Amino acid sequence: MAAAGGRRLRCQMVGSTISAVSDYQQTTRRSTGDWDELRRRIAQLEGELEQHREHEELVTKTLISATSHATAIRESARREAELTLRKARAEAEKRMTGVERERDDARNELLRLRRITEQMRRGLSEFLTAKVEELRLEGEEGEPASGQGQELDAVLGSAVEERGSRPEPTPQERAEIRARGEHGSSSRSPDGLP
C-alpha cells in the first residue's frame, strides 16, 4: 500500500506539476501575446514618430526656404529702391542744371535787351534833340517847314529798324553781362534798378 500511496502521491505531484506547467504555458502564452501586442504597438509608435520627424524636417526646410526667399526679396527691393533714388537724384540734378542754364540765358537776354533799349533811347533822344534843334534853326531862318513831318517819320522809322536788326552780342559783351550778373545782389535786378 505504501507503494500505492507513493504512486498516488506521485500522481498527484505529477498532476500538480503538469497543472503548474500548463498554467505556466498559458501564462507564457498570454505573456507572449502581450509581448506581441506590445511589439506591434511599439512598431506603430515608432512609425508615427518617424512620420512626425519627417514632417518636422519638411516644416523646417520650408521655413528656412521661406526665410531665405523673404531675405532675397527684401534685398532686391532695397537695391531697386537705391537705384530708383540714384536715378531720381541724377534727373533732379540734370533738371536743376537745365533750369539754372535757362535762368542765366534769360538773365543775359534781358540784360542785352535792356542795353539795346537804353541805346535806342539815347540814340532816339539825340536824334530828336538834333531834329528839334534843326527845326528851331529853320524856324528862326524863316524857311517853311512843310514836309518836315514826313521826313522826320522816315528818319525815325529807319533808326528804329537799324536798332532792331542789331546782331547778337559779342563774346566780350556776353562776358561783361555775366560779370554784372555774378556781382549783382539777388535783391536787385541785373541792371541795377530796384
C-alpha positions as CSV (number, residue, x, y, z in Angstrom):
1,M,0.0,0.0,0.0
2,A,2.8,2.1,0.6
3,A,3.7,1.6,-2.9
4,A,0.2,2.6,-4.0
5,G,0.3,5.6,-1.6
6,G,3.6,6.6,-3.1
7,R,2.1,6.3,-6.6
8,R,-0.9,8.3,-5.7
9,L,1.4,10.9,-4.2
10,R,3.5,10.8,-7.2
11,C,0.5,11.0,-9.5
12,Q,-0.7,14.0,-7.5
13,M,2.7,15.5,-7.7
14,V,2.9,14.8,-11.4
15,G,-0.6,16.1,-11.8
16,S,0.1,19.3,-9.9
17,T,3.4,19.7,-11.8
18,I,1.5,19.2,-15.1
19,S,-1.1,21.6,-13.9
20,A,1.7,24.1,-12.9
21,V,3.4,23.6,-16.3
22,S,0.0,24.0,-18.0
23,D,-0.6,27.2,-16.0
24,Y,2.9,28.4,-16.8
25,Q,2.4,27.7,-20.5
26,Q,-0.9,29.6,-20.5
27,T,0.7,32.4,-18.6
28,T,3.6,32.3,-21.0
29,R,1.2,32.2,-24.0
30,R,-0.7,35.2,-22.6
31,S,2.7,37.0,-21.9
32,T,3.8,36.1,-25.4
33,G,0.6,37.5,-26.7
34,D,1.0,40.6,-24.6
35,W,4.6,40.9,-25.8
36,D,3.5,40.6,-29.4
37,E,0.8,43.3,-28.8
38,L,3.5,45.5,-27.2
39,R,5.8,44.9,-30.1
40,R,3.1,45.8,-32.6
41,R,2.3,48.9,-30.6
42,I,6.0,49.9,-30.3
43,A,6.4,49.4,-34.1
44,Q,3.3,51.6,-34.7
45,L,4.6,54.3,-32.4
46,E,8.0,54.2,-34.0
47,G,6.3,54.6,-37.4
48,E,4.3,57.6,-36.1
49,L,7.5,59.0,-34.6
50,E,9.3,58.7,-37.9
51,Q,6.4,60.4,-39.7
52,H,6.5,63.2,-37.2
53,R,10.2,63.6,-37.7
54,E,9.8,63.7,-41.5
55,H,7.0,66.2,-41.1
56,E,9.2,68.3,-38.8
57,E,12.1,68.2,-41.2
58,L,9.8,69.3,-44.1
59,V,8.4,72.1,-42.0
60,T,12.0,73.2,-41.0
61,K,13.2,73.1,-44.7
62,T,10.1,75.1,-45.8
63,L,10.6,77.7,-43.1
64,I,14.3,78.1,-44.0
65,S,13.4,78.4,-47.7
66,A,10.7,80.9,-46.9
67,T,13.1,82.9,-44.8
68,S,15.8,82.9,-47.5
69,H,13.2,83.9,-50.1
70,A,12.0,86.8,-47.9
71,T,15.5,87.9,-47.4
72,A,16.2,87.8,-51.1
73,I,13.0,89.8,-51.8
74,R,13.9,92.4,-49.2
75,E,17.5,92.7,-50.6
76,S,16.2,93.0,-54.1
77,A,13.7,95.7,-53.0
78,R,16.4,97.6,-51.2
79,R,18.7,97.5,-54.3
80,E,15.8,98.6,-56.5
81,A,14.9,101.5,-54.2
82,E,18.6,102.6,-54.1
83,L,18.7,102.5,-57.9
84,T,15.5,104.5,-58.2
85,L,16.7,107.0,-55.7
86,R,20.0,107.4,-57.6
87,K,18.1,107.9,-60.9
88,A,15.8,110.4,-59.3
89,R,18.7,112.4,-57.9
90,A,20.5,112.4,-61.2
91,E,17.4,113.5,-63.0
92,A,16.8,116.3,-60.4
93,E,20.4,117.4,-60.8
94,K,20.1,117.4,-64.6
95,R,16.8,119.4,-64.4
96,M,18.4,121.8,-61.9
97,T,21.3,122.4,-64.2
98,G,19.0,123.0,-67.2
99,V,16.8,125.4,-65.2
100,E,19.9,127.3,-64.0
101,R,21.2,127.5,-67.6
102,E,17.8,128.7,-68.8
103,R,17.7,131.3,-66.0
104,D,21.2,132.5,-66.9
105,D,20.3,132.7,-70.6
106,A,17.1,134.6,-69.8
107,R,19.0,137.0,-67.5
108,N,21.6,137.5,-70.2
109,E,18.9,138.1,-72.8
110,L,17.1,140.6,-70.5
111,L,20.4,142.4,-70.0
112,R,21.0,142.5,-73.7
113,L,17.5,143.8,-74.4
114,R,17.8,146.4,-71.7
115,R,21.1,147.6,-73.1
116,I,19.7,147.7,-76.6
117,T,16.6,149.6,-75.3
118,E,18.9,152.1,-73.5
119,Q,21.0,152.6,-76.6
120,M,17.9,153.1,-78.7
121,R,16.6,155.7,-76.1
122,R,19.9,157.5,-76.2
123,G,20.0,157.4,-80.0
124,L,16.4,158.5,-80.4
125,S,16.8,161.2,-77.8
126,E,20.0,162.5,-79.6
127,F,18.2,162.2,-82.9
128,L,15.1,164.0,-81.7
129,T,17.2,166.7,-80.0
130,A,19.1,167.3,-83.2
131,K,15.9,167.4,-85.3
132,V,14.2,169.8,-82.9
133,E,17.3,172.0,-83.0
134,E,17.3,171.9,-86.8
135,L,13.6,172.8,-86.9
136,R,14.2,175.6,-84.4
137,L,17.0,176.9,-86.5
138,E,15.0,176.6,-89.7
139,G,12.1,178.3,-87.9
140,E,14.4,181.2,-87.0
141,E,15.7,181.5,-90.5
142,G,12.1,181.6,-91.8
143,E,12.2,178.6,-94.1
144,P,8.9,176.8,-94.4
145,A,8.7,173.6,-92.5
146,S,6.5,171.7,-95.0
147,G,7.3,168.1,-95.5
148,Q,9.4,168.1,-92.3
149,G,6.9,165.8,-90.6
150,Q,7.2,163.2,-93.3
151,E,11.0,163.4,-93.3
152,L,11.0,163.1,-89.5
153,D,8.8,160.0,-89.7
154,A,11.1,158.4,-92.3
155,V,14.2,159.1,-90.3
156,L,12.6,157.8,-87.1
157,G,11.5,154.6,-88.9
158,S,14.9,153.9,-90.3
159,A,16.5,154.5,-86.8
160,V,14.1,152.0,-85.2
161,E,14.8,149.4,-87.9
162,E,18.5,149.9,-87.6
163,R,18.4,149.3,-83.8
164,G,16.1,146.3,-84.2
165,S,18.4,144.5,-86.6
166,R,21.4,144.7,-84.3
167,P,23.5,141.5,-84.3
168,E,23.9,139.2,-81.2
169,P,26.3,140.5,-78.6
170,T,30.0,139.6,-79.0
171,P,31.7,137.2,-76.6
172,Q,33.3,140.1,-74.8
173,E,29.8,141.7,-74.3
174,R,28.5,138.4,-73.0
175,A,31.3,138.2,-70.5
176,E,30.5,141.7,-69.3
177,I,26.9,140.8,-68.9
178,R,27.8,137.6,-67.0
179,A,30.2,139.5,-64.7
180,R,27.5,142.1,-63.9
181,G,25.0,139.2,-63.2
182,E,27.5,137.4,-60.9
183,H,28.5,140.5,-58.9
184,G,24.9,141.8,-58.6
185,S,22.8,141.4,-55.4
186,S,19.9,138.9,-55.5
187,S,17.6,141.6,-54.2
188,R,18.2,143.9,-57.1
189,S,17.5,143.4,-60.8
190,P,20.5,142.6,-63.1
191,D,20.6,146.2,-64.5
192,G,20.9,147.7,-61.1
193,L,17.4,149.1,-61.0
194,P,15.3,148.5,-57.8
